[in-house]
Amino acid sequence: MNAMTSNAAKRCVRGLMLGLTFVGFSAFAATDGGSPSPAGQVAAAGNAAASGGSVAYLQHLVDTHQLTEMRTTYNGTYGASELFQPEKLTYFVALFHDKVFWRVISTDSMKNADSIYRTFVAQTEQLAQVDIDALRLQAGNKYAEHMMALNQQRLQNLQQDAAQQQQESQQVAVQLQQAQQQAVSLSKDLSTTSTQLDSVKQQIHALEAQQNNPDLALPPPPSASTPASTGAPASSAPASSGSSP
């Protein structure tokens, strides 16, 4: 009888501890069909720790190295762990966020622990999906902004190159027009100079031909002029006579 009484007392104590554990869990378990709201996560954990509930008790067991980690699943910043206390053959299934315990359920049934663990893992997938989507969107926006900056810089460079090319084209057009005008002017100058050169060459050839001519070339004689009248009778040739002096 004493042994039976002792076993019954132990079962009562153990049942009381399990009851306290579930009471602690109910203090911070989420509403709305068991899906916690993000705003109530920190408040739930804080209330459980303050009341000495299952979260604080589990953290104490972890700190004192009384638990063995069976398995853990991470989804983003959320995770679920199944822990085992060999001394008491008790399983603890915990849901945590940012490595801080959030929900804890303890049981002495491995089957129940596995079922609760799978439920918690499914919840971490749902909870983390929002964070994962936000992370992807944030990365996509950052990449898009980066690409926008690169393309804007490229567009600005192309616009500067186009403006510079247009300016250079205008300068080349002006220089080409000036060169054409200069070419026309030089062509006229060349034609005039060539004409003058031909005239000078002709004069040179004429003078060379004159100098190289062996015939004596005398200037033409001056034309004869009539003597001027002086009033004296012109002498006439003496007339011939038959008598001698």
C-alpha positions, 0 to 999 in steps of 0.5 A: 500500500505504501508503494502504491500510495507513493506511485500515486503521489508521484503521478499527482505531482507529475500531473500537476507539473504538466498542468502548470506547463499547459497553463503557462502555454495558454497564457501566451498561445496565439488567438485567431485559430492558433495563428499568432499575430506578429504584434503579440509575439514579443508580448507573449514571450515577455508575459510567459517569462514574467509569470514563470511559465513553460517558456521560462522553465524551458529556458532554465532547462536549456541553460542548465544543459538538461535537454537533448536537442532531437531536431530543429527546423528553421524557416526565416527567423522562425523555427521549431525544436523538439527537445528531450529531457532524459531524466524525466522522459519528457519531450518539449516542443518549442516554437521560437522567433529570432532564437527566442522561445515563444510557444512551448508544449511538453508531453511524455508521449513521443507520438504527441511530441512528433505531431506537435513538432510537425504542427509547429514546423508548418506554422513556421512556414506560414509565419516566415512566408511574409518575411521571406516575401518581404526579403525578396521584394526588398532585394528586388527593389534594391536591385531595380534601384541599382539597375536604374542608377546604372542605366541613368548613368549610361543614358547620361553618358550617351547624351553627353557623347551625342552632344559632344559628337553634334558639337564636333560635327558642327565644328567640322562642317564649319571648318569644311565650309571654310576650307572649301571657300579657301580652296575656291579662293586659292584656285582663283589665285592660282589661275591669275598667277598662272596667267601672269607666269605665262606672260612673263615666260613669253617675254623671257622667251622673246628676249632670249630669242633676241639675244641668241639671234646671230644676225646684227639687228640695227635700229632703223635709220632716222627719216631724212629731213628738208634743210631749213631756208636761210634767205641766201640763194642756194649755190648752184653748180657752176655752169660749164662754159666753152672758154677757159679762164 
